[in-house]
Amino acid sequence: MSVQLVKLESAPDLVDQVYTSLLDAISEGSLAPGERLTQEDIAERLAVSRQPVLQALRLLKKDGFVLDAPGRGVLVAPLDAQWIAKVYQVRGALDALAARLAAAQRLRIDPKLIEQGRKAARGRNVKAMIDADMAFHTAIYAASGNPLIGQSAHQHWRHLRRVMGAVLQSARQREALWDEHEEIAKAIAAGDAERAAKLIDDHSRQASETLAGRLTEVLNQTREGDKP
């Protein structure tokens, strides 16, 4: 289900609200790659003044989600399969480190996270599927005992959210995702650091290959459709 832009209530953290609303819309595809955005249009659609929109767009530009557009306004940044693969390389390394540290302490990942993930996988709400996936990995970051891992990984998750929906359209792949998560959690609880790290590294690499492949297909289809 696509994220829609809805009116926001005025609050001290309005810039953060605008940023989050726009990032959700970009991640879910409501604001498509290459779409032009203007301060005036966003301010009107969110029922806020232009000032928080301007600040939010500056943050989105800094984080790589929008680019300067010819003339005026900004464009939603295009998707790049090679860039996504590189993001996964970094996130995979962070995940493996977190899994090793968590396993060294034989920490137990809350099984409710896996139950909730499987429930989301059986539904049609892509945002709920992505949120469940992120919640599982976030639990491993927290279990590692090193807060720098989660802080670093979450910046990369913001970019991965933009393409995760493509692979989550497949029910078979959604089920496999949570089977892998369950095995990772078992290895961590058993204190098998090497197995936990290998499982999560394989998990990340497979996800990277699947997403990059799917993204390449989508981009190729788009190019074919643009031909006269």
C-alpha positions as a Markdown table, in Angstrom:
| # | Residue | x | y | z |
|---|---|---|---|---|
| 1 | Met | 0.0 | 0.0 | 0.0 |
| 2 | Ser | 1.5 | 3.3 | -1.1 |
| 3 | Val | 2.2 | 6.0 | 1.4 |
| 4 | Gln | 0.2 | 9.2 | 0.7 |
| 5 | Leu | 1.0 | 12.7 | 1.7 |
| 6 | Val | -1.5 | 13.9 | 4.3 |
| 7 | Lys | -1.9 | 17.2 | 6.2 |
| 8 | Leu | 0.4 | 17.5 | 9.2 |
| 9 | Glu | -0.4 | 19.2 | 12.5 |
| 10 | Ser | 1.8 | 22.1 | 13.5 |
| 11 | Ala | 4.5 | 21.1 | 16.1 |
| 12 | Pro | 8.0 | 22.1 | 17.2 |
| 13 | Asp | 9.5 | 19.2 | 15.3 |
| 14 | Leu | 7.6 | 20.1 | 12.1 |
| 15 | Val | 10.8 | 19.9 | 10.0 |
| 16 | Asp | 11.3 | 16.3 | 11.1 |
| 17 | Gln | 7.6 | 15.5 | 10.3 |
| 18 | Val | 7.9 | 16.9 | 6.8 |
| 19 | Tyr | 11.2 | 15.1 | 6.3 |
| 20 | Thr | 9.7 | 11.8 | 7.5 |
| 21 | Ser | 6.5 | 12.2 | 5.4 |
| 22 | Leu | 8.5 | 12.9 | 2.2 |
| 23 | Leu | 11.0 | 10.1 | 2.9 |
| 24 | Asp | 8.2 | 7.6 | 3.4 |
| 25 | Ala | 6.6 | 8.7 | 0.2 |
| 26 | Ile | 9.9 | 8.4 | -1.7 |
| 27 | Ser | 10.6 | 5.0 | -0.1 |
| 28 | Glu | 7.1 | 3.6 | -1.0 |
| 29 | Gly | 7.1 | 5.1 | -4.5 |
| 30 | Ser | 4.3 | 7.6 | -4.0 |
| 31 | Leu | 6.9 | 10.2 | -5.0 |
| 32 | Ala | 8.6 | 8.4 | -8.0 |
| 33 | Pro | 12.2 | 8.6 | -9.1 |
| 34 | Gly | 12.7 | 11.6 | -11.3 |
| 35 | Glu | 9.5 | 13.4 | -10.0 |
| 36 | Arg | 9.9 | 17.1 | -9.6 |
| 37 | Leu | 9.1 | 18.6 | -6.2 |
| 38 | Thr | 8.6 | 22.3 | -5.4 |
| 39 | Gln | 8.3 | 23.9 | -2.0 |
| 40 | Glu | 5.0 | 25.4 | -2.9 |
| 41 | Asp | 3.4 | 22.2 | -3.9 |
| 42 | Ile | 4.6 | 20.2 | -0.9 |
| 43 | Ala | 3.7 | 23.0 | 1.5 |
| 44 | Glu | 0.2 | 23.0 | 0.1 |
| 45 | Arg | -0.2 | 19.2 | 0.2 |
| 46 | Leu | 1.0 | 19.0 | 3.8 |
| 47 | Ala | -0.7 | 22.2 | 4.9 |
| 48 | Val | 2.4 | 23.7 | 6.3 |
| 49 | Ser | 4.5 | 26.8 | 5.6 |
| 50 | Arg | 7.3 | 26.8 | 3.1 |
| 51 | Gln | 10.0 | 27.2 | 5.7 |
| 52 | Pro | 9.9 | 23.6 | 7.2 |
| 53 | Val | 9.6 | 22.3 | 3.7 |
| 54 | Leu | 12.7 | 24.1 | 2.6 |
| 55 | Gln | 14.7 | 22.8 | 5.6 |
| 56 | Ala | 13.4 | 19.2 | 5.1 |
| 57 | Leu | 14.4 | 19.3 | 1.4 |
| 58 | Arg | 17.9 | 20.4 | 2.3 |
| 59 | Leu | 18.2 | 17.4 | 4.6 |
| 60 | Leu | 16.8 | 15.1 | 1.9 |
| 61 | Lys | 19.3 | 16.5 | -0.5 |
| 62 | Lys | 22.2 | 16.0 | 1.9 |
| 63 | Asp | 21.1 | 12.4 | 2.5 |
| 64 | Gly | 21.0 | 11.7 | -1.2 |
| 65 | Phe | 17.2 | 11.3 | -1.7 |
| 66 | Val | 16.6 | 14.4 | -3.9 |
| 67 | Leu | 18.7 | 16.3 | -6.4 |
| 68 | Asp | 18.6 | 19.9 | -7.7 |
| 69 | Ala | 16.3 | 20.1 | -10.7 |
| 70 | Pro | 16.9 | 22.2 | -13.8 |
| 71 | Gly | 15.2 | 25.5 | -13.3 |
| 72 | Arg | 13.5 | 25.3 | -9.9 |
| 73 | Gly | 12.7 | 22.8 | -7.3 |
| 74 | Val | 14.3 | 19.4 | -6.8 |
| 75 | Leu | 13.9 | 15.9 | -8.3 |
| 76 | Val | 13.5 | 12.6 | -6.5 |
| 77 | Ala | 16.9 | 10.9 | -6.9 |
| 78 | Pro | 16.9 | 8.0 | -9.4 |
| 79 | Leu | 17.4 | 4.4 | -8.3 |
| 80 | Asp | 20.8 | 2.9 | -9.1 |
| 81 | Ala | 21.4 | -0.9 | -8.9 |
| 82 | Gln | 25.1 | -0.5 | -8.5 |
| 83 | Trp | 24.7 | 2.0 | -5.7 |
| 84 | Ile | 22.2 | -0.3 | -3.9 |
| 85 | Ala | 24.7 | -3.2 | -4.1 |
| 86 | Lys | 27.4 | -1.0 | -2.5 |
| 87 | Val | 25.0 | 0.0 | 0.3 |
| 88 | Tyr | 24.3 | -3.7 | 1.0 |
| 89 | Gln | 28.0 | -4.4 | 1.2 |
| 90 | Val | 28.4 | -1.9 | 4.1 |
| 91 | Arg | 25.1 | -2.9 | 5.8 |
| 92 | Gly | 26.0 | -6.6 | 5.5 |
| 93 | Ala | 29.3 | -6.0 | 7.3 |
| 94 | Leu | 27.6 | -4.1 | 10.1 |
| 95 | Asp | 25.0 | -6.9 | 10.4 |
| 96 | Ala | 27.6 | -9.6 | 10.6 |
| 97 | Leu | 29.5 | -7.7 | 13.3 |
| 98 | Ala | 26.3 | -7.1 | 15.3 |
| 99 | Ala | 25.4 | -10.8 | 15.0 |
| 100 | Arg | 28.8 | -11.9 | 16.3 |
| 101 | Leu | 28.7 | -9.6 | 19.3 |
| 102 | Ala | 25.1 | -10.6 | 20.1 |
| 103 | Ala | 25.9 | -14.3 | 19.9 |
| 104 | Ala | 29.0 | -13.8 | 22.2 |
| 105 | Gln | 26.4 | -12.9 | 24.9 |
| 106 | Arg | 23.9 | -15.6 | 23.8 |
| 107 | Leu | 21.2 | -13.0 | 23.7 |
| 108 | Arg | 17.7 | -14.0 | 22.7 |
| 109 | Ile | 15.9 | -12.0 | 19.9 |
| 110 | Asp | 12.3 | -11.6 | 20.9 |
| 111 | Pro | 10.4 | -14.3 | 19.0 |
| 112 | Lys | 7.4 | -11.9 | 18.7 |
| 113 | Leu | 9.4 | -10.0 | 16.1 |
| 114 | Ile | 9.5 | -13.1 | 13.9 |
| 115 | Glu | 5.8 | -13.8 | 14.5 |
| 116 | Gln | 5.0 | -10.2 | 13.6 |
| 117 | Gly | 7.2 | -10.4 | 10.5 |
| 118 | Arg | 5.5 | -13.6 | 9.3 |
| 119 | Lys | 2.1 | -12.0 | 9.9 |
| 120 | Ala | 3.1 | -9.0 | 7.8 |
| 121 | Ala | 4.5 | -11.2 | 5.1 |
| 122 | Arg | 1.1 | -12.8 | 4.7 |
| 123 | Gly | -0.5 | -9.5 | 4.1 |
| 124 | Arg | -0.3 | -6.9 | 1.4 |
| 125 | Asn | 1.0 | -3.9 | 3.3 |
| 126 | Val | 4.5 | -3.4 | 2.0 |
| 127 | Lys | 5.3 | -0.7 | 4.5 |
| 128 | Ala | 4.4 | -3.2 | 7.3 |
| 129 | Met | 6.7 | -5.8 | 5.8 |
| 130 | Ile | 9.6 | -3.4 | 5.6 |
| 131 | Asp | 9.0 | -2.1 | 9.1 |
| 132 | Ala | 9.0 | -5.7 | 10.4 |
| 133 | Asp | 12.3 | -6.5 | 8.6 |
| 134 | Met | 13.9 | -3.3 | 10.0 |
| 135 | Ala | 12.6 | -4.1 | 13.5 |
| 136 | Phe | 14.3 | -7.6 | 13.4 |
| 137 | His | 17.7 | -6.2 | 12.3 |
| 138 | Thr | 17.4 | -3.3 | 14.8 |
| 139 | Ala | 17.0 | -5.8 | 17.6 |
| 140 | Ile | 20.2 | -7.5 | 16.6 |
| 141 | Tyr | 22.0 | -4.1 | 16.5 |
| 142 | Ala | 20.7 | -3.4 | 20.0 |
| 143 | Ala | 21.7 | -6.9 | 21.2 |
| 144 | Ser | 25.3 | -6.2 | 20.0 |
| 145 | Gly | 25.8 | -3.7 | 22.8 |
| 146 | Asn | 27.5 | -1.3 | 20.4 |
| 147 | Pro | 25.2 | 1.6 | 19.6 |
| 148 | Leu | 27.5 | 2.8 | 16.8 |
| 149 | Ile | 26.4 | -0.2 | 14.7 |
| 150 | Gly | 22.7 | 0.7 | 14.7 |
| 151 | Gln | 23.5 | 4.4 | 14.2 |
| 152 | Ser | 25.6 | 3.6 | 11.1 |
| 153 | Ala | 23.2 | 0.9 | 9.7 |
| 154 | His | 20.1 | 2.9 | 9.9 |
| 155 | Gln | 21.4 | 5.6 | 7.5 |
| 156 | His | 21.8 | 2.8 | 4.9 |
| 157 | Trp | 18.4 | 1.3 | 5.6 |
| 158 | Arg | 16.8 | 4.6 | 4.5 |
| 159 | His | 18.2 | 4.0 | 1.0 |
| 160 | Leu | 17.3 | 0.3 | 0.9 |
| 161 | Arg | 13.7 | 1.0 | 1.8 |
| 162 | Arg | 13.3 | 2.5 | -1.7 |
| 163 | Val | 13.9 | -0.9 | -3.4 |
| 164 | Met | 12.8 | -3.4 | -0.8 |
| 165 | Gly | 9.2 | -3.3 | -1.9 |
| 166 | Ala | 10.1 | -4.8 | -5.3 |
| 167 | Val | 11.4 | -8.1 | -3.8 |
| 168 | Leu | 8.6 | -8.2 | -1.2 |
| 169 | Gln | 6.0 | -8.5 | -3.9 |
| 170 | Ser | 6.8 | -12.2 | -4.1 |
| 171 | Ala | 5.1 | -14.3 | -1.4 |
| 172 | Arg | 7.7 | -17.1 | -1.7 |
| 173 | Gln | 10.5 | -14.7 | -1.1 |
| 174 | Arg | 8.7 | -13.1 | 1.9 |
| 175 | Glu | 8.4 | -16.5 | 3.6 |
| 176 | Ala | 12.1 | -17.4 | 2.9 |
| 177 | Leu | 13.1 | -14.0 | 4.4 |
| 178 | Trp | 11.6 | -14.9 | 7.8 |
| 179 | Asp | 12.9 | -18.5 | 7.7 |
| 180 | Glu | 16.3 | -17.0 | 7.4 |
| 181 | His | 15.6 | -14.5 | 10.2 |
| 182 | Glu | 14.6 | -17.4 | 12.5 |
| 183 | Glu | 17.8 | -19.3 | 11.8 |
| 184 | Ile | 19.9 | -16.3 | 12.5 |
| 185 | Ala | 18.0 | -15.7 | 15.8 |
| 186 | Lys | 18.6 | -19.4 | 16.8 |
| 187 | Ala | 22.3 | -19.1 | 16.1 |
| 188 | Ile | 22.6 | -16.0 | 18.2 |
| 189 | Ala | 20.7 | -17.5 | 21.1 |
| 190 | Ala | 23.0 | -20.6 | 20.9 |
| 191 | Gly | 26.1 | -18.5 | 21.1 |
| 192 | Asp | 27.4 | -19.7 | 17.7 |
| 193 | Ala | 29.0 | -16.4 | 16.6 |
| 194 | Glu | 30.5 | -17.7 | 13.4 |
| 195 | Arg | 27.3 | -19.4 | 12.2 |
| 196 | Ala | 25.2 | -16.3 | 13.1 |
| 197 | Ala | 27.6 | -14.0 | 11.2 |
| 198 | Lys | 27.7 | -16.4 | 8.2 |
| 199 | Leu | 23.9 | -16.7 | 8.1 |
| 200 | Ile | 23.3 | -13.0 | 8.2 |
| 201 | Asp | 26.1 | -12.3 | 5.7 |
| 202 | Asp | 24.5 | -14.8 | 3.3 |
| 203 | His | 21.1 | -13.3 | 4.0 |
| 204 | Ser | 22.3 | -9.8 | 3.1 |
| 205 | Arg | 24.2 | -11.0 | 0.0 |
| 206 | Gln | 21.1 | -12.8 | -1.3 |
| 207 | Ala | 18.9 | -9.8 | -0.6 |
| 208 | Ser | 21.4 | -7.6 | -2.4 |
| 209 | Glu | 21.5 | -9.8 | -5.5 |
| 210 | Thr | 17.7 | -10.2 | -5.6 |
| 211 | Leu | 17.0 | -6.5 | -5.2 |
| 212 | Ala | 19.7 | -5.4 | -7.6 |
| 213 | Gly | 18.4 | -7.9 | -10.2 |
| 214 | Arg | 14.8 | -6.8 | -9.7 |
| 215 | Leu | 15.8 | -3.1 | -9.9 |
| 216 | Thr | 17.7 | -3.6 | -13.1 |
| 217 | Glu | 14.6 | -5.3 | -14.6 |
| 218 | Val | 12.4 | -2.4 | -13.6 |
| 219 | Leu | 14.8 | 0.2 | -14.9 |
| 220 | Asn | 15.2 | -1.7 | -18.2 |
| 221 | Gln | 11.4 | -2.0 | -18.6 |
| 222 | Thr | 11.1 | 1.8 | -18.0 |
| 223 | Arg | 13.7 | 2.5 | -20.6 |
| 224 | Glu | 12.0 | 0.3 | -23.1 |
| 225 | Gly | 8.7 | 2.0 | -22.4 |
| 226 | Asp | 10.3 | 5.4 | -23.0 |
| 227 | Lys | 11.4 | 4.5 | -26.5 |
| 228 | Pro | 9.3 | 5.9 | -29.4 |
